[in-house]
Amino acid sequence: MVLRTFGWSFAITALGLAFAAWQWGWEAFGVVLILSILEISLSFDNAVVNAGILKKMNAFWQKIFLTVGILIAVFGMRLVFPVAIVAISAKVGPIEAVQLAMDNPQQYEALVTDAHPAIAAFGGMFLLMIFLDFIFEDRDIKWLAWLEHPLAKLGKVDMLSVCIALIALLVSAMTFATHAHTSSGYADKSATVLLAGVAGLITYLIVGGLSGYFENKLEEEEEREHEEEEKAKAEGKQVSVVGLAGKAAFFLFLYLEVLDASFSFDGVIGAFAITNHIFWMALGLGIGAMYVRSLTVYLVRQGTLDDYVYLEHGAHYAIGALAVILLITIEHEISEIITGLVGVLLIAASFFSSVRRNRRLAAEEAEEKALVAE
């Protein structure tokens, strides 16, 4: 099971590291390896959240996620995205941007640093909305009940998450953005942060709204199909929701890709703290992205989220923490080690809480069986 799920990841890792050592030497080998580990550690919470969405898809769309999706993740976010940032910031073509990355990596890094406030605002708003919508939803299973019970009650207020996200954006624009960190020092990026943050919010509402709409329609059609099955057989007809299922899966897939892109912001920006070499960066982050994809599928097929019910909670709390960190980095630099550790610690805490819950339930079940036996 492990080899089948992670086989391609292992193969890509071996080929990528071998290519880096052959083409650029052992220094490149070490940098690519470090970037791969960085991407995996920063994106582990991404895999947990992705698994919660991916398990709603059938086997076909899971394969699409692993094939087409990985191409988008690796080439789109880990290679094209950094180049696009430079092209837009420097107002040059993509070919010129690649040439700049190859010939003048210091200037390339400076341009990406200047674009960071907009990137942080966009990604921060998108991730913050995911976190807020999760904690304001009334769930049967609660991890931190003392916190989640009152938040679920507050969640009954319409558009509360949007209001809080906009307040967070305004506060960020009036505080962090007025002294935003750039390559030449600090500058006022309030307007840029506001525009990018609103764009991130709109992106979440559009993609998440479409995904939720088609998912709900699919569930309604499945219920209707179950009720009308006998009538359809009697009339010689078959009830089919294949087309609707395709639409639902497509928008869930789109939602996953946008989610992955938002999670990738910190990894792409953080990579510049390690290297300015665009191809080393793309190779290392691409290898890490492969493991994130494989880990997502592994969690789904093993039913890990069903066995460890608090994992999804921990991942969403990590998302909230990452959103806050992204907004803070508009002005202040935060080590990628801290960013990665926050997510890992929150997910680890939720995992051990799930283990304790499973042991407690197993003990209670054993006691009930013993009482019945007596």
C-alpha positions in Angstrom: 0.0 0.0 0.0 2.8 2.4 0.9 4.9 1.6 -2.1 1.9 1.8 -4.4 0.8 5.2 -3.1 4.3 6.8 -2.7 6.0 4.9 -5.5 6.0 7.9 -7.9 7.2 10.2 -5.1 10.1 8.0 -4.3 11.0 7.7 -8.0 10.8 11.5 -8.6 12.9 12.1 -5.5 15.7 9.8 -6.7 15.7 11.2 -10.2 15.4 14.8 -9.1 18.3 14.5 -6.6 20.4 12.6 -9.1 19.8 15.2 -11.8 20.6 18.1 -9.4 23.9 16.4 -8.4 24.8 15.6 -12.0 23.9 19.0 -13.5 24.9 21.4 -10.7 27.0 19.4 -8.1 26.6 18.4 -4.5 25.6 21.8 -3.3 22.5 21.7 -5.5 21.8 18.2 -4.2 21.8 19.4 -0.6 19.7 22.5 -1.4 17.1 20.5 -3.4 16.9 18.0 -0.5 16.4 20.8 2.1 13.7 22.5 -0.1 11.9 19.1 -0.4 11.8 18.7 3.4 10.7 22.3 3.8 7.8 21.9 1.4 6.6 18.7 3.1 6.8 20.1 6.6 5.0 23.3 5.6 2.3 21.5 3.6 1.5 18.6 5.9 -1.6 20.4 7.1 -2.5 20.9 3.4 -2.5 17.1 2.9 -4.9 16.6 5.8 -7.3 19.2 4.6 -7.1 17.9 1.0 -7.9 14.4 2.2 -11.1 15.6 3.8 -12.2 16.9 0.4 -10.7 14.2 -1.8 -12.5 11.4 0.0 -15.7 12.8 -1.5 -14.5 12.1 -5.0 -14.5 8.8 -6.8 -11.5 6.9 -7.9 -11.4 8.6 -11.3 -11.1 12.1 -9.9 -8.6 11.0 -7.3 -6.4 9.9 -10.3 -7.0 13.2 -12.0 -5.9 14.9 -8.8 -2.7 12.9 -8.8 -1.9 13.4 -12.5 -3.3 16.7 -13.9 -3.4 18.2 -10.4 0.3 17.5 -9.7 1.3 19.1 -13.0 -0.6 22.2 -12.0 0.9 22.1 -8.5 4.5 21.6 -9.7 4.7 23.6 -12.8 2.0 26.1 -12.0 2.8 27.1 -8.4 6.4 26.0 -8.0 7.8 27.2 -11.4 5.4 29.4 -13.3 4.1 31.3 -10.2 7.5 32.7 -9.1 8.3 33.7 -12.7 4.8 35.3 -13.1 5.5 37.4 -10.0 8.7 38.8 -11.5 7.1 39.3 -14.9 4.2 41.3 -13.4 6.3 43.2 -10.9 9.1 44.1 -13.3 6.6 44.6 -16.2 8.6 42.2 -18.5 7.7 39.1 -20.4 7.9 35.6 -18.9 10.9 34.7 -21.1 12.7 37.8 -19.9 11.8 36.9 -16.3 13.3 33.5 -16.6 16.4 35.1 -18.1 16.6 37.5 -15.1 16.3 34.5 -12.7 19.2 32.8 -14.4 21.5 35.8 -15.0 20.7 38.0 -11.9 19.2 35.9 -9.1 19.7 38.7 -6.6 17.5 41.1 -8.6 15.0 38.3 -9.1 14.8 37.8 -5.3 14.4 41.5 -4.8 11.4 41.6 -7.1 9.7 38.7 -5.4 10.3 40.3 -2.0 8.6 43.5 -3.3 5.6 41.4 -4.4 5.3 39.6 -1.0 2.8 42.0 0.6 0.3 41.3 -2.1 1.0 37.5 -2.0 0.6 37.4 1.8 -2.6 39.4 1.7 -4.2 37.2 -1.0 -3.1 33.9 0.6 -3.9 35.1 4.1 -7.4 36.0 3.3 -8.1 32.8 1.4 -6.8 30.6 4.3 -8.4 32.7 6.9 -11.8 32.2 5.3 -11.3 28.4 5.3 -10.4 28.5 9.0 -13.3 30.8 10.0 -16.0 28.8 8.0 -14.7 25.7 9.8 -14.8 26.9 13.4 -18.1 28.7 13.0 -19.8 25.5 11.8 -21.7 23.4 14.4 -20.1 20.0 14.3 -21.1 16.8 16.1 -17.5 16.1 17.0 -15.6 18.9 18.7 -11.9 18.9 19.6 -11.6 21.9 21.8 -15.2 21.9 23.1 -14.7 24.9 25.4 -13.8 27.0 22.4 -15.8 25.4 19.6 -19.2 25.4 21.4 -19.4 29.2 21.7 -18.0 29.7 18.3 -20.6 27.4 16.7 -23.3 29.6 18.4 -21.7 32.7 17.0 -21.6 31.0 13.6 -25.4 31.3 13.3 -24.9 35.0 12.5 -25.0 35.4 8.7 -21.8 36.4 6.9 -19.9 36.6 10.2 -16.7 34.9 8.8 -16.7 37.5 5.9 -17.0 40.4 8.3 -14.2 39.1 10.5 -11.9 38.5 7.5 -12.5 42.0 6.2 -11.8 43.4 9.7 -8.5 41.4 9.8 -7.7 42.8 6.3 -8.4 46.4 7.3 -6.3 46.0 10.5 -3.4 44.5 8.4 -3.6 47.3 5.9 -3.5 50.0 8.6 -0.7 48.4 10.6 1.5 45.9 8.9 1.0 47.3 5.4 2.0 50.8 6.3 5.6 49.5 7.0 5.7 46.6 4.6 9.0 44.8 4.2 10.5 45.3 0.7 13.9 44.8 -0.9 14.8 48.5 -0.4 13.5 48.8 3.2 10.0 49.5 4.3 7.2 51.2 2.3 3.5 51.9 2.5 1.7 49.1 0.7 -1.8 49.7 2.2 -3.6 50.0 -1.2 -1.8 46.9 -2.6 -2.6 44.8 0.5 -6.3 45.9 0.5 -6.7 45.0 -3.2 -4.9 41.7 -3.0 -6.8 40.7 0.2 -10.2 41.5 -1.4 -9.1 39.4 -4.4 -8.3 36.5 -2.1 -11.6 36.8 -0.4 -13.5 36.9 -3.7 -11.6 33.9 -5.0 -12.6 31.9 -1.9 -16.2 32.9 -2.2 -16.5 32.1 -5.9 -14.6 28.8 -5.9 -15.8 27.6 -2.5 -19.4 28.7 -3.3 -19.5 26.8 -6.6 -17.9 23.7 -5.0 -20.4 23.7 -2.1 -23.4 24.3 -4.5 -22.6 21.4 -6.7 -21.8 19.2 -3.8 -25.1 19.9 -2.2 -26.9 19.3 -5.5 -25.2 16.0 -5.8 -26.3 14.9 -2.4 -29.9 15.9 -3.2 -29.8 14.0 -6.4 -28.4 10.9 -4.7 -31.3 11.0 -2.2 -33.8 11.5 -5.0 -32.2 8.6 -6.9 -32.6 6.3 -3.9 -36.3 7.2 -3.6 -37.1 6.8 -7.3 -35.1 3.7 -7.9 -38.0 1.3 -7.7 -40.2 3.5 -10.0 -37.3 3.8 -12.5 -36.9 0.0 -12.6 -40.7 -0.5 -13.1 -40.7 1.9 -16.1 -37.5 0.5 -17.6 -35.6 3.7 -16.9 -32.4 4.4 -15.0 -31.8 7.4 -12.8 -28.3 8.8 -13.4 -26.4 11.6 -11.8 -23.1 11.1 -13.7 -23.2 14.5 -15.3 -23.9 16.2 -12.0 -21.3 14.2 -10.2 -18.8 15.3 -12.9 -19.6 18.9 -12.2 -19.4 18.5 -8.5 -16.1 16.7 -8.8 -14.7 19.3 -11.1 -15.5 22.2 -8.8 -14.1 20.2 -5.8 -11.0 19.6 -7.9 -10.8 23.4 -8.7 -11.2 24.2 -5.0 -8.4 21.8 -4.1 -6.1 23.4 -6.7 -6.8 26.9 -5.4 -6.3 25.6 -1.8 -3.0 24.1 -2.8 -1.9 27.3 -4.4 -2.7 29.3 -1.2 -0.7 26.8 0.9 2.2 27.1 -1.5 2.7 30.8 -1.0 4.7 30.4 2.2 6.8 27.6 0.7 7.6 29.5 -2.5 8.5 32.7 -0.6 10.4 30.8 2.1 12.5 29.0 -0.5 14.2 32.3 -1.3 15.7 32.2 2.2 17.6 29.1 1.1 18.4 29.8 -2.6 17.9 32.3 -5.4 18.3 29.6 -8.1 14.9 29.3 -9.8 15.5 25.7 -11.1 16.8 24.4 -7.7 13.7 25.9 -6.1 11.3 24.4 -8.6 12.9 21.0 -8.4 13.0 20.9 -4.6 9.5 22.3 -4.1 8.2 20.0 -6.9 9.5 16.9 -5.1 7.9 18.1 -1.9 4.6 18.6 -3.7 4.6 15.0 -4.9 4.8 13.8 -1.3 1.9 16.1 -0.3 -0.2 14.6 -3.1 0.7 11.0 -2.2 0.1 11.6 1.5 -3.3 13.1 0.7 -4.3 9.9 -1.2 -2.8 7.7 1.5 -4.9 9.4 4.2 -8.1 8.9 2.1 -7.5 5.2 1.2 -6.4 4.2 4.7 -9.4 6.0 6.2 -7.1 7.8 8.6 -9.4 10.8 9.0 -12.3 8.5 10.0 -10.0 6.8 12.6 -8.5 9.9 14.0 -11.4 12.3 14.0 -9.5 15.4 15.4 -6.9 15.5 12.6 -9.1 17.7 10.4 -9.6 20.0 13.3 -5.9 20.3 13.9 -5.2 21.0 10.2 -7.8 23.8 10.2 -6.3 25.4 13.3 -2.9 25.2 11.5 -4.6 26.9 8.5 -5.7 29.7 10.8 -2.3 30.1 12.3 -0.7 30.2 8.8 -3.2 32.8 7.7 -2.2 35.0 10.7 1.5 34.4 10.0 1.1 35.4 6.4 -0.5 38.7 7.3 2.2 39.4 9.9 4.9 38.7 7.3 3.7 41.7 5.4 5.9 43.8 7.8 7.9 41.3 9.9 10.0 38.4 8.7 9.2 35.1 10.4 11.4 32.0 10.1 10.0 29.2 8.0 11.0 26.9 10.8 8.5 28.6 13.1 5.8 28.4 10.3 6.4 24.7 9.8 6.6 23.9 13.5 3.3 25.6 14.3 1.4 23.4 11.7 3.2 20.2 12.8 2.6 20.8 16.5 -1.1 21.5 16.0 -1.7 18.4 13.9 0.4 16.3 16.3 -1.7 17.5 19.2 -4.9 16.7 17.3 -3.5 13.2 16.4 -2.7 12.3 20.0 -6.1 13.6 21.1 -7.6 11.3 18.6 -5.6 8.4 19.9 -6.7 9.1 23.5 -10.3 9.3 22.3 -10.1 6.0 20.5 -8.5 4.3 23.6 -11.3 5.7 25.8 -14.0 4.5 23.5 -12.4 1.1 23.3 -12.2 0.9 27.1 -15.8 1.9 27.5 -16.9 -0.7 24.9 -14.9 -3.4 26.7 -16.6 -2.5 30.0 -20.0 -2.7 28.4 -19.2 -6.1 26.9 -17.9 -7.3 30.3 -21.2 -6.2 32.0 -23.3 -7.9 29.4 -21.2 -11.1 29.8 -21.8 -11.1 33.5 
